Amino acid sequence: MPENHVEPKDRSAAHSLLRLWPYVKPVRTRLSGAAAVAIVASCLGLVIPLVLKWIVDGPVAHHDPGGVWLGALYLLLLGIAEALLFGLRRWMVARPLAGVEASMRADLYRHLQRLPVAFHDRWASGQLLSRGTTDLMLLRMFLAFPLTFLLVNATTILAGFVILLVQQWTLGLVLLAPVVPLVILCSVFETKYALVARKAQDQVGDLTTVVEESVLGIRIIKGFGRHRSQALAFHGLAQRLRGTELEKARLLAGIWAFITTIPELAIGAALVLGTIQVADGGLSAGTLVAFLSTALALRWPVESIGFLLAMSQESATATERFFEVMDVAEETDTAGDASAESSGAPPGTDGMVFEGVEFRYPDAEAGSVPVLTRIDLRIRPGETMALVGATGSGKTTLTALVPRLHDATAGRITLDGADITAMPREQLRKLVSVAFEEPTLFSATVGENVLMGAEGAGEDDLRRALSIAQADFVHDLPQGVDTQVGEQGLSLSGGQRQRLALARAVVGQPRFLVLDDPLSALDVHTETLVEAALRRVLESTTAVVVAHRPSTVMLADRVALLSEGRISAVGTHQELLRSNAEYAWLMSGAESALPAEPTDYEAAEDTLAAYASGDGARAMDVPAEEGSAR
């Protein structure tokens, strides 16, 4: 099960959250206004104790019922004003913060599309999904509530203590006594909670990965009766997440208990001392009522500190996780506006050339053997070259280098004389079209999936591509080419998906075509029809075709044999059958019986002799007298 847990960087929550500023900056005026409204609303709550003091020391002390009713009206108006201002604050932040979240999500998605394939090979999809959903939701909630109320509550507490000290400074000092222990507790809590919050959010990503894989692989799970083991795996991860969430709850409960208890003790002490002072005549009853009312009004701002700190830490972690992805370098073009036409030979004069190409995966250990070593190969303009080799020999990796899904570690690849690294990727991928062995379709219509292969292609191109790929079955679907394809095209058969992927590759009539075993999922009859149509396409393009079967090899003009990451032989199908034992073994379907040492083919002499005499070719329905693969 893939995990992508990045060690958290040693930075404060404030430092992490400051990275959100570019997204917040466009709406800063609205957020500042909302914060100002909230501060005014909160401070109105501190006026209420002053009205109570006036009522107690005035109308109540002078037995004036009319004054009491007037004071009650003042309290009612203050309460209504406070409620309306808090409602206004909520309205002011809702739209801009939804826009901030949408902007961050769009940037993340756009960035993911531009990251190298190697990045996506390393990262679990669930981790990326959780960063684009759960983490961004946390950030929106932080900007809407904790960010504002950390400022509002700090201002309210400061204003409240000023009022308390003005009313009775001795009692105010009693309430200030818990400040030092509370600051120490909050600092310790912040450090511990940051680690647990990060662990929980990473575990959510793991859980999301399992859910996604289980949904996409439901046919495998059901087919092999593995629902119980999958459920156990999910249960194990869910239990880990539950334990982490309980740890978060324990930390939050602990800080909440201290933050609640310590101020309550201070208020109790102030009440006792204040009552003694009232009894001694040193303090009016109204002042004591106002003092205690102000202290009680400050309870929520003080008690919410733990809750707000917890949300801030989770948001800081979410920010780190978001920027862990955003900080990964995108694919870069070494030449800004070079093009195939301007940087080499004119179209169709030099074909596809591999010069000393080597490749090693980015995460490979230093000094490890490259996947591809010293690949030198030229595919002439208009020629089709079949790549043949045992499983793991590097065929698919080599074809992935042409559209720069990976970049060669050494050497270079040219298309009509132009080095592909000197082309913008967008330009390169308009020249080169690909069809992979595993056909991937998207949750869109059949037509949209095919037309994805060429920007600007029209209905005529669509019909032609479907005809070449023998994908006329689409006309029998409920809405024809407008039929929605389910997730990953699982509503279609493997052969149907492969034909649509082939249609997508040829719809733009590309100058260069890369096909990775494009006919592997087709039945014999359909394969024959597709081959006949595909030959016409291959006549007008320069193509590389990964082949595992003689029938696919027969589409090619020449064959390149790839062995252990090297080109060991190049020739026509018949030439290699007669001269190369390894190729004969591969074409005979006896790949599993290949000798352990590539050069030890004495055991294959009889088979090779059979091919030389034409018996082997006849066994595969290949005319022995053919001089070329076509």
Stockholm file with secondary structure:
# STOCKHOLM 1.0

chainA/1-630         MPENHVEPKDRSAAHSLLRLWPYVKPVRTRLSGAAAVAIVASCLGLVIPLVLKWIVDGPVAHHDPGGVWLGALYLLLLGIAEALLFGLRRWMVARPLAGVEASMRADLYRHLQRLPVAFHDRWASGQLLSRGTTDLMLLRMFLAFPLTFLLVNATTILAGFVILLVQQWTLGLVLLAPVVPLVILCSVFETKYALVARKAQDQVGDLTTVVEESVLGIRIIKGFGRHRSQALAFHGLAQRLRGTELEKARLLAGIWAFITTIPELAIGAALVLGTIQVADGGLSAGTLVAFLSTALALRWPVESIGFLLAMSQESATATERFFEVMDVAEETDTAGDASAESSGAPPGTDGMVFEGVEFRYPDAEAGSVPVLTRIDLRIRPGETMALVGATGSGKTTLTALVPRLHDATAGRITLDGADITAMPREQLRKLVSVAFEEPTLFSATVGENVLMGAEGAGEDDLRRALSIAQADFVHDLPQGVDTQVGEQGLSLSGGQRQRLALARAVVGQPRFLVLDDPLSALDVHTETLVEAALRRVLESTTAVVVAHRPSTVMLADRVALLSEGRISAVGTHQELLRSNAEYAWLMSGAESALPAEPTDYEAAEDTLAAYASGDGARAMDVPAEEGSAR
#=GR chainA/1-630 SS CCCCCCCCCSCCHHHHHGGGHHHHGGGHHHHHHHHHHHHHHHHHHHHHHHHHHHHIIIIITTTCHHHHHHHHHHHHHHHHHHHHHHHHHHHHHHHHHHHHHHHHHHHHHHHHHHSCHHHHHHSCHHHHHHHHTHHHHHHHHHHHTHHHHHHHHHHHHHHHHHHHHHHCHHHHHHHHTTHHHHHHHHHHHHHHHHHHHHHHHHHHHHHHHHHHHHHHTHHHHHHTTCHHHHHHHHHHHHHHHHHHHHHHHHHHHHHHHHHHHHHHHHHHHHHHHHHHHHHHTSSCHHHHHHHHHHHHHTHHHHHHHHHHHHHHHHHHHHHHHHHHHHTSCCCCCSSSSCCHHHHSSCTTSSCEEEEEEEECCTTSCTTCCCSEEEEEEEECTTCEEEEEECTTSSHHHHHHHTTTSSCCSEEEEEETTEEGGGSCHHHHHHHEEEECSSCCCCSSBHHHHHHTTSTTCCHHHHHHHHHHTTCGGGGGSTTGGGCBCCGGGTTSCHHHHHHHHHHHHHTTCCSEEEEESTTTTSCHHHHHHHHHHHHHHHTTSEEEEECSSHHHHTTCSEEEEEETTEEEEEECHHHHHHHCHHHHHHHTTCGGGCCSSTTCCGGGHHHHHHHHHTHHHHHTTCCTTCSSCC
#=GC SS_cons         CCCCCCCCCSCCHHHHHGGGHHHHGGGHHHHHHHHHHHHHHHHHHHHHHHHHHHHIIIIITTTCHHHHHHHHHHHHHHHHHHHHHHHHHHHHHHHHHHHHHHHHHHHHHHHHHHSCHHHHHHSCHHHHHHHHTHHHHHHHHHHHTHHHHHHHHHHHHHHHHHHHHHHCHHHHHHHHTTHHHHHHHHHHHHHHHHHHHHHHHHHHHHHHHHHHHHHHTHHHHHHTTCHHHHHHHHHHHHHHHHHHHHHHHHHHHHHHHHHHHHHHHHHHHHHHHHHHHHHHTSSCHHHHHHHHHHHHHTHHHHHHHHHHHHHHHHHHHHHHHHHHHHTSCCCCCSSSSCCHHHHSSCTTSSCEEEEEEEECCTTSCTTCCCSEEEEEEEECTTCEEEEEECTTSSHHHHHHHTTTSSCCSEEEEEETTEEGGGSCHHHHHHHEEEECSSCCCCSSBHHHHHHTTSTTCCHHHHHHHHHHTTCGGGGGSTTGGGCBCCGGGTTSCHHHHHHHHHHHHHTTCCSEEEEESTTTTSCHHHHHHHHHHHHHHHTTSEEEEECSSHHHHTTCSEEEEEETTEEEEEECHHHHHHHCHHHHHHHTTCGGGCCSSTTCCGGGHHHHHHHHHTHHHHHTTCCTTCSSCC
//
